[in-house]
Amino acid sequence: MISLLEKAQVSRSEAAHILDSALQGADDGELFVEQRLTEQAVFDDGRLKSASFDEAQGFGLRVVSGETQGYSHSTEVSAAAMKRASDICRTIISGSSSGIWAAPSRTNRQLYVAQNPSDHFAFADKVALLQRVDDFARKLDPRIQQVTISLSGDWQEIEILRAGAEAYRDSRPLVRFSVTVMASDGSERASGTYGFGGRGLYGDYLSEQKWQDAVREAVRQSLVGLEARPAPAGEMDVVLGPGWPGILLHEAIGHGLEGDFNRKRTSAFSGLMGERIAAPGITVVDDGTVLGARGSLAIDDEGTPSSSTTLIEDGILVGYMQDRLNARLMGMKPTGNGRRQSFAHSPMPRMTNTYMLNGDKHPDEILASVKRGLYAKSFGGGQVDITSGKFVFSCTEAYLIENGRPTMPVKGATIIGNGADALKRISMVGNDMALDPGIGTCGKQGQGVPVCVGQPSLRLDQITVGGTAA
């Protein structure tokens, strides 16, 4: 496969010379070149509402000295533009270095196919599929009033050049399907959403059985919502379902275990390495090597091979997620978590696939242990303060637990707490760990990257629940 530099008619030796000149006296840095093709089709109200096809390419050149980063990017991939970027970066940094930090090791790991998803699925076939999905959803129940379907594909090629002409390349496919339905019984309205995807081709995900199951799940959620009553408020035992509820773990705890927040001591977990921060039996990992998963990477956006990093082991804090800059300054090793949204952004420590490992309890046993509480089966949006660890998450599907059984569905429930405190309130861990179906995007400092979350069923003792019941 022809390299991105070759496509732009820039020789590797010329680019390497520009980069090496920029890195004189620096601690680290790289040239990041990217080409990206994205497409999306949205079907709404029984018709194709929008379709987009976008192509972007460019490079970002970074020079690092101590904690300071000089970064310049351009959509013009040429030697002249790279030279201008080098000159800009040199004006930002100052100081001297004992030498450039060692380049990452190489890997031949294959976590996904190196093919553009759009090459295997014609646009007309996409539209026909979306029409079939719409028809299928509307026939499932007469209370379904609106159906919105989204199908998207992404093809990203990257090339990273480091000091001494060390080069790293990756080609990353990504697809995502989602369906949202709105149901009405004449007096109440409720919606349901379900989706899936990952690093693969459309055909890897869009079997008729799979999209029909997704539609059924979205419809089920909407009909449950019609029956929901206002949630009670107060402190109570809460059971979290497996899979997507791991978004609470991701937001309330995962960000606090990223290297930059801990180096700057702005995380609620700063200075606690080697100490107990969670109940015994709690083990949390960030694993960028899961085959085909949405957050997986053969290499990160600095060229470091992805890895499975244990963050919490049996309740003890044992690791952080690191990019090169923060790992170097903290005297640690990069973990393959240096990620960026695009060539226009510098990398930072980011999660990939973050999840809690299985415990030994059957989910029915966990529910049976709660006399009165809340079963939070799925979450929507939330807010987290990284420094304090305080969080608020809204439940999109939740039920009262009465005498060990989920009973009445409730709406308007929010889970309120503190990430560090919530870890210690986990009293039971299920044996049903699941990853989310491949729908997550994580935001940090204005950058969004695809991620995956997961967990088994969990019991949290006496967590604050916000509700709307009178």
N, C-alpha and C positions, 0 to 999 in steps of 0.2 A: 504494500500500500504506500502510495506517495505521501511524503510528510507534508505538513502544513506549510513549513518554510519553503519547501520545493514548489508547492502550489503557488506561493506568493513570489516565486523567483528570487528568493533570498538564500544564498548558500549558507550552510551550517557554519562553515569556517568564518564567514563574514559576520554572522550574528554572534558567534562565540567571541570574536575579537571585540565587538562593541560591548558585549556583556562583561568580559574580563576587564576591559578598561574602566567600566562603571564600578566594578567591584574592588578596585584597588584601595586597600586600606579598610575595607568593609569586613563585617563578620559573616554576612550571608546575603543571599539574594538570588533571583532567577528571572528568566524570561519566560512568560506564560503566553502561549499562542492558542487561540480557540477559534473553531468554526462550529456554528450551531444552527440547526434547522428545527423549527417548531411548527406544529399545526394544531388546530383545535376546531371542532365542529360542535355547535350547540343547537339542540332541537327543542323547541318550546311551543306550547299551544298547537301541537299538531303540524308544525312546519319547521323547516330549517331557519333558525333565527339568525345565526351568524356562522361565518367560517373564516379562519385566518391562516395564512401561510407566511412565515417570517424566516429570514435568514440573517444571521449576524456573524461577523468575524472581527477579530482584532487581537491586540496583544497588550499585555501589561508587563512593565519592567519594574522590578523592585530591588532596592539596595538597602541593606539593614546594617546599622551601626549601633551597638548597644541596644537600647530600647527604641531608637528612632528608626522609622521607616521612610524612605523616599520612594514614592510610587507615581508612575506616569503611565497612561494608557492611550491607545489610539485605535481607531477603526481602519487606519491605513497600515497595512502590514508591508513595510518596506524598510530597507536598510537606512534610508534617510530619516524616516520616522523613529526608528529605534535609536539612532544617534541623537535626535532631539530629546527623546525620553531619557537617555543616559545623561545628557547634560543637565536636564531638569533635576533628576535624582541626585546628582553630585552636588547641586547647590543646597539640597535639603540636609544631607548628612555631613558630619565632620568627625574628626578623630582618626585614630589608627587602630589596627588590629594585628594580632599575632598570626592571623591566617584565616582563610575561609573555612567555615565549619564543614565537616566531612559530608559528602554527598550521600543520599540514601542508597541502600542496597537495592538490587534489582529483583524483579519477580516475573515469572511467566504464568502467574495464576490466572485462570479463566473463570470469572464469576458470571459472565453474561456474554451473549453473542455480539460480535462486532459488526452489526448490520443495522441499517436505517429501517425502523419499523414501517415507514411510509412506502418503502420499495416493495412491500408485500401485500398492500391493501389499497386498492384504487379508491379515489374519492367517491365515486358513484356507489361503490359497495358500502362505504361508510354511511352514506345518507340512507341507503336502503335498510341497513341494519338499524339505524336510529328510528326509522319509521316503524319497523317491526317491533322494536322495544316499546314505542309509544302505544301502538295498537294492543300489545300484550298487557301492558299496565292498565289501560282503561277498561279492559274486559274482565279484570280480576274482581272488581267490586264497583257497583254503581255509584258509590260515594266518592270515588276518585274524580276530582274536578280539574286537576292540572298535573301535567307531567313535564319535567325538564330533564333532558339527558345531555351529558357532556362526554365527548371522546377526544382525547388529546395524545399526541405523540411528540417525542423529543429525541433528537440525535445530536450528541455532542462529541466532537473530536478535540482532543487537547494534545499539545506538545510542550514539554517543559525543558528548557535548556539551563544548565547550571554551569558553574565555573569549570574550565578545562574542557568544554564542549560535551559534558555529560548530558545525555538526552534521555527523556522518558516520554512515552506516548500511551494514550488510552482512548478507546472509542466506546461511548456509553449510550445504549438505547434506554428509553423510558416511555411507558405507556400508562394511561389512566382512564378509567371509565367510571362514571357516576350517574346515578339516577335519583331525582328528588320528586316526590309526589305530594300533592296536597289533597286531603280528604275533607268533606263537609257532610254533616248530617242535618243541615238546615239551621242549626243553632250554634254549633261549635265547628271550628276549623282546626286542623292539625296537619303537620307535615312529617314526612319520614325520608331519610336519605341513606343510601348505601353505595359504596363504590369499591373498586379494586384496581390493582395494577402492579407494576414492578419493572425491573430491568429485563426487558425481553421484547418480543414482537407481538403485534396484535393477535396473531393466531395462537400465541401461547396462553392467552387469557380469554378470548371472546368466543368460547364454545357456547352453543345454545343453552346448555344446561346451566352454565355459570351465569350468564346474563339474566336468564329467567329467575334463577335463585336470588340474584341481587334485586330484581324488581319485586319479587315476593317479599323480601325482607323490608324494602322501603315501604311497601304497601302495609305490611304488618305493623311497622312502627307508627304510621299515620293513623291507623285504625285504633291502636292502643291509645294514642294521644287523644282521640275523641272521647275515650272513657275516663281519661285522667282527671283527678280532682286536685285542688290546691294542696301543696305539700305542707306538712307541719314543720315547725321550727324548734330548735333547741339542740342540746347535746344528746347524741345517741350513738349506738353502735351502727357502723356502716359496713356493708359488704360491697366490694367492687367486683364487677365481672371481669373475665379474662379478655385479653386482646387490646382493643382500642382504649379502654380506661387507663392503660399505661401512659396515656398522654399526661396524666397528672404526675406520674413518676418522671417523665421526660421534662416537664416544665418546672415542677416544684423542687426537683432534686438534681436532675441531669445537668441543667445549666450551671448549677452551683458546683459541679465537679469538673468543669472545663478549666483548663490551665490558666487562662488569662485572669479570670476572676480570683483565682487562688494566689497567683503571683502578686496581684495588686491588693490582696487581702480584703476584697470586697464581697466575698462569698460567705454565706452562713457557715460553710464548712472549712474556712481558712484555718490553718494551723492545727487541724485535727487528724493528720495522717497517722495511722496506726492506732487510733482510738476508736472506741465503740460509738457509732453514730446511729445504729439501727438495732432492732431486736435480733436475738440469735435466730439463725435460719434464713436471714435475708441476704441473698447474693444478687448483685446487679452487675451486668456487663454491658459494654458497648462493643458490638461486633460488626465490623464492616465487611466481613467475609461470607455472609449468608448468601448462598446461591440465589441469584435473581431478585433479591430483596430490594425494595425501593431505595434504601439508604446505603446499599453496598457499593464499594469502590475497589477496583483492582489496586489502584494507587490513589492517594489523595491529591489535592491540587498543588502540592509541593514536590510530588514524585515519591513520597514515602509509601511503601506498601501498607495497605490496610491490615488491621489485626483485630483480634478479640482481646479487649482490655477489661480485666476485672476491676471494677470500681469499688464495690463493697463486697466483702467476703465474710459470710456468717456474721454479719452485723458490723464488721470492722472496716474502716476506710483504708483501702490499700492502693488506690490509683487515681490518677487524673487523666483526662483526655487532653492530648498535647499536640500542638503544631511545633514547628522547628524553633520559632522565636522564643516562645515561652518555655519550651523544654530546655533550650540552651541557657536561658537566664536562671532557670530553677535547678540546673544541674541534673536534669532527667533526660530520658530518651523520648523522641517523637513517637507517637502511637498511631500515626496515619490518620489523624483527625484535623489536618490543616485543609480547610475547605473555603471556597469562595463561590459567590453566585455566578460570576462571569469574569472575563478578562478585565472588566472595568473596576474590579474590587480586589483589594489585597486579602490574603488568606488569614484565617483566625481559627482557634479551636472550636470545632463544631461536632455535634453528635452524628452518628450514622444510624445503626439499628440498636436502640437502647432498650433493654428489657430485664426483668427480674426472672431468675430461674425458679423452677418448680420447687414446691414444698411437698409435704406428705399427706395433706388433707384432701378428702374428696369434697368437691364443691357443695354437695348436698349436706355434708357434715358441717361445713362452715355455716350455711344458712340455718341449719337446725339448731346451732348453738346460740342464735339470737332470739330472745323472747320478743322484743319490740325494737325495730330499727328501720333502716333504709337500705334497699338493694339498688345500687347505682349500676345499671347495666351498660349505659353508654354516656359519654360526655360530649359537650359542645365546646364553646369557647371558654377562656379563662384568663386571669391576670395573675402575674407572679412578680414579686420584688426579689431580685437575686440577692441583694444585700441582707435583707431580713429573713428571706425564705417564706414570707407570708403569701398565701395564694387564695384565690376564689375561683371555683369552677362550677359551671352550670351543667346540670344533668339533662340530657335529651331524652332519656328513658330511665325511669326509676319507679320503684314499687315500695309500698310499706311492707315490712316484715312483721308478721304477727304469729307468735308461737312457732317460730322456726320455718314459716312458709311465706313466700312472696304473695301478697294479696292484691290490694287495690293499686292500680297505677296512679302516680302523682305527677304533677307538673309544677314548674317554678322552683324546683329544689336546687340549692347550691351547696357545695362542699367548701367550708371555710377552715383554714388552718395555717400551719407553718410546716414547711417541708421537713426540717430537722426533727420537729416534734412528732409529725405524722409517722416518720420511720420507726419511732419507738412505740407507737401505738398499734403497730401491726402484731396481732396475737395469733393469727392463723394464716397459713399460706397453702393454697391449693396445689393440686397435681395436674392442673389443666392449662398450663402455660400456652398462650397463643400470641402470635404476632398480629398486628393489625393487617387488614387485607391489602395494604399498599396505597394509602391515600394521603399520607402526611407530608406537610411542608413546614419547616421550622424557620422562624424569623429571628434574626439577631443583628442589632445595629444596622438595620435597613437592608440586610441581605437575606434572601430566602433560598434554602436548599432542600432537596427531597430527603426525607428521613422515614424511619419505621420505628414503631414503639410496640411494647408488649409486656404482658405479665400474666401470671395465673390469678385465679380468684383470691381475694384478700379480705380478711376481717380487720377493720380498724376500730379500736375501742374508744367510745366517747369523743367523737369528732363533732364539731359544730356544723349543724345543718341550717341553712337559711331557707325559709319557706314563705308561702303566701296565704296559708290558711288563717282565717279570722280567729 
